[in-house]
């Protein structure tokens, strides 16, 4: 990782070299007929992974607030930013499509020599599906089948229609299964090296590096299958049972050393996003932990509180309500985000944690799926993994599992603990809430500009203004059931009632 800055700068350096040739003859002499033109695909992959981490991992008080974790304590949140703009949520929309455009370019550049670039093509395709997943998780119906087809050879489709989430999910899951089967059949010989800022390690072989990508592919399948278990139980069950029945063919992320996370080098300008905003940007006192989050961890004597939160100026843990008329008179009377998550410039942005594998298997077992592990064993494995990730001792973990964290044969016990464990993976925690209703104590801003029109956190992100300007007919057709930009139509897999 210490050479990441060099990797990220490579496209610029290469471009300078390409355009600084003195003569056509020089260019001919120094052109490798077997080399790829333009920016090497591995450099592009680094940029795509970094861009994803900064877009979705850089969020603190957006999805973090939706999930019930974090509240503003200095500039209060009255939900005034939930409208079509090309900033914040609009930027994340744009970055997903930008990333998939870059991935399309990687695949086009390497298509003629696909076998020689098998590994980067595989990783790129996995990440392409992950981008589609992030898009539909945030906005529900999005351009998918007609997206990225603006070139004449691709169909000359400049204004793409919106596909329904219930059609996107099975399509993405089917593509991930194709990739999973291909990886089970064997990997390529091309090295990703340090350009893989998720799984490269100087002591890790190429085989082990690609095994971890194989595990992420199948873990993403597991996540998506469980997400739709309440609306497409047949697809969910067959997918999860297929994975569980063949752990060698379809391996899953099983320990914290396998977590899917983009690692940052910790030097300017590539600082971990929360550190960049909170410490380097001197905004750490903008945020406090939510009252519902702190109260829950105190009530359950959850030892992870010591890692997730700081104590206030009198040595106590105290959360703050979301959207009060003003912040606390003294900002340090509220618990801020813990040092592990806020004060590491060389930290990481997580996209899938090993504990999620086992929380998911625990819930699947409770649904009656054959997952080769009991719900109790999977749950306790998940708790142990989450505690270890947060530096909690085994004695403290055991005490928690004998107390409020004890297995009680309910899905709610899984969901509450998973909610705590997903901290910093805010986007995924928001989906957990929308699917399960946990935390049941979650609430929108107390002084929302929408008054009493809505009793829930946002169900979606607002479509960007650029879509309303440039793709008007298609976005308006997709938004017919939407109210106030982020409510009105729940996710396909969100079957909660009584919310509006």
C-alpha positions in Angstrom: 0.0 0.0 0.0 2.9 2.4 0.5 3.2 2.6 -3.3 -0.5 3.3 -3.9 0.1 7.0 -4.6 2.4 6.0 -7.4 -0.2 3.6 -8.8 -2.9 6.3 -8.7 -0.6 8.8 -10.4 0.3 6.3 -13.2 -2.4 7.3 -15.7 -1.1 10.9 -15.6 2.5 9.9 -16.0 1.7 7.5 -18.8 -0.3 10.2 -20.6 2.6 12.6 -20.4 5.0 10.0 -21.8 2.7 9.2 -24.6 2.3 12.8 -25.7 5.9 13.8 -25.2 7.4 11.6 -27.9 9.6 13.6 -30.2 9.0 11.9 -33.5 6.7 9.4 -35.2 9.8 7.1 -35.7 10.5 7.2 -32.0 6.9 6.2 -31.2 7.1 3.3 -33.7 10.3 2.0 -32.2 9.1 2.2 -28.7 5.7 0.6 -29.3 5.2 -2.9 -28.0 2.9 -4.7 -30.5 1.6 -6.9 -27.7 1.0 -4.1 -25.2 -2.3 -2.5 -24.6 -2.9 1.1 -25.6 -3.7 4.0 -23.3 -3.9 3.6 -19.5 -3.2 0.0 -18.3 -6.3 -1.8 -16.9 -4.8 -2.4 -13.5 -4.4 1.4 -13.0 -8.0 1.9 -14.0 -9.0 -0.8 -11.5 -7.2 1.0 -8.7 -9.1 4.2 -9.5 -12.4 2.5 -9.6 -11.9 0.8 -6.2 -10.7 4.1 -4.7 -13.6 6.0 -6.2 -16.1 3.6 -4.7 -14.5 3.8 -1.3 -14.4 7.6 -1.3 -18.0 7.9 -2.6 -19.7 5.4 -0.3 -17.2 5.2 2.6 -16.9 8.9 2.8 -20.5 9.3 4.0 -20.8 9.9 7.7 -24.1 11.7 8.5 -26.2 10.7 5.5 -26.6 6.9 5.5 -25.1 6.9 8.9 -28.0 8.9 10.1 -30.5 6.9 8.1 -29.2 3.7 9.8 -29.5 5.2 13.3 -25.8 5.6 14.1 -24.7 9.2 13.8 -26.4 12.6 14.2 -25.2 16.1 13.6 -24.5 18.0 16.8 -23.3 21.4 15.4 -25.2 22.1 12.2 -28.5 20.4 12.8 -30.1 18.0 10.3 -33.6 18.9 9.3 -33.6 16.7 6.2 -33.4 19.8 3.9 -30.8 18.1 1.6 -33.1 15.3 0.3 -33.8 16.8 -3.1 -32.5 16.3 -6.6 -29.0 17.8 -6.8 -25.8 16.7 -8.5 -23.9 16.8 -5.3 -23.8 14.2 -2.4 -26.3 11.5 -3.5 -26.1 12.7 -7.1 -22.4 12.3 -7.0 -22.7 8.7 -5.8 -25.1 8.0 -8.6 -22.7 9.4 -11.1 -19.7 7.6 -9.6 -21.4 4.2 -9.9 -22.1 4.8 -13.6 -18.6 6.3 -14.1 -17.1 3.2 -12.5 -19.1 0.9 -14.7 -18.1 2.9 -17.8 -14.5 2.4 -16.8 -15.0 -1.3 -16.2 -16.6 -1.5 -19.6 -13.5 0.1 -21.1 -11.3 -2.4 -19.2 -13.2 -5.3 -20.6 -13.1 -3.8 -24.1 -9.4 -3.3 -23.9 -8.7 -6.8 -22.8 -11.3 -8.7 -24.8 -8.9 -9.6 -27.7 -6.6 -11.2 -25.1 -9.1 -12.3 -22.5 -7.2 -15.3 -21.3 -4.1 -13.2 -20.7 -6.1 -10.8 -18.6 -8.5 -13.3 -17.0 -8.1 -12.1 -13.4 -8.5 -8.4 -13.9 -11.5 -9.1 -16.1 -13.0 -11.3 -13.3 -12.5 -8.7 -10.6 -13.8 -6.0 -12.8 -17.0 -7.9 -13.5 -17.5 -8.6 -9.8 -17.2 -4.9 -9.1 -19.5 -4.0 -12.0 -22.2 -6.2 -10.4 -21.4 -4.6 -7.0 -22.0 -1.1 -8.6 -25.4 -2.2 -9.9 -26.2 -3.5 -6.5 -25.3 -0.2 -4.8 -27.4 1.7 -7.4 -30.5 -0.3 -6.9 -30.1 -0.4 -3.1 -29.9 3.4 -3.1 -32.5 4.4 -5.7 -34.6 1.2 -6.3 -35.4 1.5 -10.1 -32.4 2.7 -12.1 -31.2 2.5 -15.7 -29.7 -0.9 -16.1 -30.6 -2.9 -19.3 -30.1 0.2 -21.6 -27.4 1.9 -19.5 -23.9 2.6 -21.0 -25.1 2.1 -24.5 -24.6 5.5 -25.9 -22.1 4.6 -28.6 -23.5 3.8 -32.0 -22.0 0.3 -31.9 -23.8 -0.3 -28.5 -27.2 0.9 -29.7 -26.9 4.7 -29.6 -29.2 4.8 -26.5 -28.6 8.2 -25.0 -31.7 8.3 -22.7 -31.9 5.0 -20.9 -35.1 3.6 -19.5 -35.4 2.7 -15.8 -35.5 -1.0 -15.0 -37.5 -2.2 -11.9 -35.6 -3.4 -8.9 -37.4 -6.7 -9.0 -35.8 -7.3 -12.5 -32.4 -6.0 -11.7 -31.8 -8.2 -8.7 -32.2 -11.6 -10.5 -30.2 -10.4 -13.4 -27.2 -9.3 -11.2 -27.5 -12.5 -9.1 -27.4 -14.6 -12.3 -24.3 -12.8 -13.5 -22.6 -13.3 -10.2 -23.3 -17.0 -10.4 -21.7 -17.1 -13.8 -18.6 -15.5 -12.4 -18.6 -17.8 -9.4 -18.8 -20.9 -11.6 -15.9 -19.6 -13.7 -13.8 -18.9 -10.7 -14.5 -22.3 -9.3 -13.1 -23.7 -12.6 -9.8 -21.9 -12.3 -8.1 -18.5 -12.3 -5.8 -16.7 -14.7 -2.1 -16.0 -14.5 -2.1 -12.2 -14.7 -1.0 -10.4 -11.6 -3.0 -7.6 -10.1 -0.3 -6.8 -7.5 -0.6 -3.7 -5.5 -3.1 -2.3 -7.9 -5.6 -4.4 -6.1 -6.1 -2.1 -3.1 -8.7 -4.5 -1.6 -6.9 -7.8 -1.3 -3.2 -7.4 -2.3 -0.7 -8.4 0.4 3.0 -8.8 -0.1 2.8 -12.2 1.6 -0.3 -13.4 -0.2 0.0 -15.5 -3.4 -2.0 -14.8 -6.5 -4.0 -17.9 -5.9 -5.0 -16.7 -2.4 -5.6 -13.2 -3.6 -8.1 -14.4 -6.2 -9.6 -16.8 -3.7 -10.6 -13.8 -1.6 -12.3 -12.2 -4.7 -14.1 -15.5 -5.2 -15.3 -15.3 -1.6 -16.5 -11.8 -2.0 -18.4 -12.8 -5.2 -20.2 -15.6 -3.3 -20.7 -13.5 -0.2 -22.4 -10.8 -2.3 -24.7 -13.5 -3.7 -25.5 -14.5 -0.1 -26.3 -11.0 0.8 -28.5 -10.4 -2.1 -30.3 -13.7 -1.7 -31.1 -13.0 1.9 -32.3 -9.5 1.1 -35.0 -10.8 -1.2 -36.0 -13.8 1.0 -39.3 -12.1 1.9 -40.3 -11.4 -1.7 -38.6 -14.1 -3.8 -38.2 -17.0 -1.4 -37.5 -19.6 -4.1 -34.6 -17.7 -5.6 -33.3 -16.8 -2.2 -33.5 -20.4 -0.9 -31.9 -22.1 -4.0 -29.1 -19.5 -4.1 -28.2 -19.8 -0.4 -28.5 -23.6 -0.3 -26.4 -23.9 -3.4 -23.6 -21.9 -1.8 -23.9 -23.6 1.6 -23.9 -27.1 0.0 -20.6 -26.5 -1.9 -18.2 -24.5 0.3 -15.2 -25.5 -1.9 -16.9 -24.4 -5.1 -18.6 -21.4 -3.6 -16.5 -20.3 -0.6 -17.6 -17.4 1.6 -15.8 -14.8 3.6 -15.1 -16.5 6.9 -12.7 -14.4 9.0 -11.7 -10.8 9.6 -8.5 -11.2 7.6 -10.8 -11.8 4.5 -13.0 -8.8 4.9 -13.7 -6.9 1.7 -12.3 -3.4 2.3 -10.4 -0.7 0.4 -7.2 0.1 2.2 -5.9 3.7 2.2 -2.1 4.5 2.4 -2.6 7.3 5.0 -0.7 10.0 3.1 -2.0 13.1 1.3 -4.1 13.2 -0.8 -5.2 9.6 -0.1 -6.4 9.6 3.5 -9.1 7.3 4.9 -12.3 9.3 4.2 -13.6 9.6 7.8 -10.1 10.7 9.0 -9.9 13.1 6.1 -13.2 14.7 7.0 -13.0 14.5 10.8 -9.4 15.0 11.7 -7.6 16.5 8.7 -10.7 18.5 7.8 -11.1 19.5 11.5 -14.8 18.5 11.5 -14.8 15.8 14.2 -17.0 17.8 16.5 -19.7 18.0 13.8 -21.0 14.5 14.6 -22.1 12.6 17.7 -23.4 9.2 18.2 -27.2 8.8 18.1 -29.1 8.5 21.3 -30.7 5.2 20.1 -27.3 3.7 19.2 -25.6 4.6 22.5 -28.7 3.7 24.6 -28.9 0.3 23.0 -25.3 -0.5 23.6 -25.6 0.7 27.2 -28.8 -1.3 27.8 -27.2 -4.5 26.4 -23.8 -3.9 28.1 -22.3 -4.2 24.6 -18.5 -4.0 25.0 -18.1 -2.7 21.4 -19.2 0.7 22.7 -15.6 1.3 23.9 -14.4 1.1 20.4 -17.2 2.6 18.5 -17.7 5.7 20.7 -15.7 8.0 22.9 -16.7 9.0 26.4 -17.8 12.6 26.9 -16.2 15.2 29.1 -17.4 13.6 32.3 -16.4 10.1 31.4 -19.8 8.8 30.3 -21.3 7.6 27.1 -24.1 9.9 25.9 -25.9 10.0 22.6 -27.8 12.9 21.1 -31.3 13.1 19.5 -31.5 13.5 15.7 -32.7 17.0 14.6 -33.1 18.9 17.9 -33.6 22.6 17.5 -30.0 23.2 18.4 -26.8 21.4 19.3 -25.6 20.8 22.9 -24.1 23.9 24.6 -20.8 22.0 24.9 -20.1 19.7 22.0 -17.9 17.4 24.1 -20.8 16.5 26.4 -21.8 14.1 23.6 -20.0 10.8 22.6 -18.2 11.2 19.3 -17.1 8.5 16.9 -14.4 6.2 18.3 -10.7 6.5 17.5 -10.6 3.2 15.5 -13.1 4.5 13.0 -12.2 8.2 13.0 -8.5 8.6 13.8 -6.6 6.3 11.4 -5.4 8.0 8.3 -4.4 4.6 6.9 -7.7 3.0 7.7 -10.1 1.2 5.4 -13.6 1.4 4.0 -15.4 -1.9 4.5 -17.8 -3.4 2.0 -18.3 -6.9 3.4 -17.4 -8.1 6.9 -17.0 -11.8 7.8 -19.5 -11.4 10.6 -22.2 -10.7 8.0 -21.6 -14.1 6.5 -22.6 -15.7 9.8 -25.4 -13.4 10.7 -26.9 -14.2 7.3 -26.4 -17.9 7.7 -28.1 -17.7 11.1 -31.1 -16.0 9.6 -31.2 -18.4 6.7 -31.2 -21.3 9.1 -34.1 -19.8 10.9 -35.9 -19.6 7.6 -35.5 -23.3 7.3 -32.8 -23.3 4.7 -30.2 -26.0 4.8 -27.0 -24.1 5.4 -25.0 -26.8 7.2 -24.8 -24.8 10.5 -27.4 -24.1 13.2 -28.7 -20.6 13.8 -27.2 -20.5 17.3 -23.7 -21.5 16.1 -23.8 -19.1 13.2 -25.0 -16.3 15.4 -22.3 -16.9 18.1 -19.6 -17.1 15.4 -20.8 -13.8 14.0 -20.7 -12.1 17.4 -17.2 -13.4 18.1 -16.0 -12.1 14.7 -17.5 -8.7 15.3 -16.1 -8.5 18.8 -12.6 -9.5 17.6 -12.7 -6.9 14.8 -13.4 -4.2 17.5 -10.6 -5.4 19.7 -12.8 -6.9 22.4 -11.4 -9.6 24.6 -12.7 -13.2 24.6 -13.7 -12.9 28.3 -15.8 -9.8 27.5 -17.3 -11.5 24.5 -18.3 -14.5 26.5 -19.9 -12.3 29.2 -21.9 -10.5 26.5 -23.1 -13.9 25.1 -24.3 -14.9 28.5 -26.1 -11.6 29.1 -28.1 -9.5 26.8 -26.4 -10.9 23.7 -27.4 -14.5 24.5 -29.0 -16.4 21.7 -32.7 -16.5 22.2 -33.8 -18.2 19.0 -35.2 -15.0 17.3 -34.4 -13.2 14.2 -34.6 -10.0 16.1 -31.5 -11.0 18.2 -29.6 -11.5 14.9 -30.7 -8.2 13.5 -30.0 -6.1 16.6 -26.5 -7.5 16.9 -25.8 -7.2 13.2 -26.9 -3.6 13.3 -24.1 -2.9 15.9 -21.6 -4.9 13.9 -22.2 -3.1 10.7 -21.1 0.3 12.1 -19.2 2.2 9.4 -20.7 0.0 6.7 -23.5 2.6 6.9 -25.1 1.9 3.5 -25.6 -1.8 4.3 -26.9 -1.0 7.8 -29.5 1.4 6.2 -30.7 -1.6 4.1 -30.8 -3.8 7.2 -33.1 -1.3 8.8 -35.3 -0.9 5.7 -35.7 -4.7 5.4 -36.1 -5.7 9.0 -37.2 -2.6 10.9 -34.3 -3.0 13.3 -33.4 -0.8 15.0 -37.1 -0.5 15.9 -36.3 2.7 17.8 -35.1 4.6 14.7 -36.8 7.8 13.8 -36.3 10.7 11.3 -35.3 14.2 12.3 -37.4 15.6 15.1 -37.7 19.0 13.3 -37.8 17.8 9.7 -38.8 20.3 7.1 -41.5 17.8 6.1 -43.2 18.1 9.5 -45.4 15.0 10.2 -45.7 14.0 6.6 -43.2 11.2 7.2 -42.6 9.0 10.2 -39.6 7.1 8.9 -36.1 7.6 7.7 -35.7 8.0 3.9 -36.5 4.9 1.9 -34.2 5.8 -1.0 -31.8 8.5 -2.2 -33.2 11.2 -4.5 -32.6 10.9 -8.2 -30.0 13.4 -9.3 -31.1 16.7 -10.9 -29.1 15.8 -14.0 -31.6 13.0 -14.7 -34.6 15.4 -14.4 -32.8 17.7 -16.8 -31.4 15.3 -19.4 -33.5 12.1 -19.1 -36.8 13.8 -18.1 -39.4 11.3 -19.5 -37.7 8.2 -18.1 -36.9 9.5 -14.6 -40.4 11.0 -14.3 -41.9 7.6 -15.3 -39.8 5.9 -12.6 -40.7 8.5 -10.0 -44.5 8.4 -10.3 -45.0 6.7 -6.9 -42.3 8.7 -5.1 -43.3 11.4 -2.6 -41.0 14.2 -1.5 -38.2 12.5 -3.5 -37.2 9.8 -1.0 -40.5 8.3 0.3 -43.7 7.0 -1.4 -42.5 3.6 -2.8 -40.5 1.2 -0.6 -37.8 -1.0 -1.9 -39.0 -4.2 -3.5 -37.7 -6.2 -0.5 -39.0 -3.7 2.1 -42.3 -5.2 3.4 -42.6 -3.1 6.5 -46.0 -1.6 7.2 -47.1 1.5 9.0 -44.3 3.6 7.6 -44.8 6.7 5.5 
